[in-house]
Amino acid sequence: MPVPLTCLEQQEPAPQGKALDHDVVKKVSIGKADDTPAQLKTSGQLALYNNLKDHVAADAVQEPQAPYGNGTQALELDSTIKARRPDGWRGVVAKEQMVKQAMFEVLKDIKEVNRLFPIVFAQKEY
């Protein structure tokens, strides 16, 4: 039995008269919003940026303008992890600590390192 085509595959209007904006669908599938800096190219960089940009620590005073607003902190964290990660670091506690140390040198906050580490762990590019 053939699988029915979706509205996008058929290039037909969406049900109930709601039109799909194909540009919006494309951006969502890529994972980029309109305010995402253009220099963020990989899924790892986007994941770091998206998890840094809106996070507000509950028990910390923060400056009104965060340094990650243009993606520089995400890019710095990305390049530091890639430069310092040892081969086969996943699942090896000592090697995972080396990755966390590299993250700490950029973030300067152990709570942020512990919050972001599972995200880094899940990204295949690292």
ZIWOPE-V137189 format. One record per helix or strand of 2 or more residues. SS is the DSSP state (alpha for helix, beta for strand). FROM is the first residue (numbers start at 1). LEN is the number of residues. If there is no record, write none. Layout:
# ZIWOPE-V137189
ss={SS/SS}
from={FROM/FROM}
len={LEN/LEN}
This chain:
# ZIWOPE-V137189
ss={alpha/alpha/alpha/alpha/alpha/alpha/alpha}
from={7/15/22/43/72/93/110}
len={4/3/9/11/13/15/13}
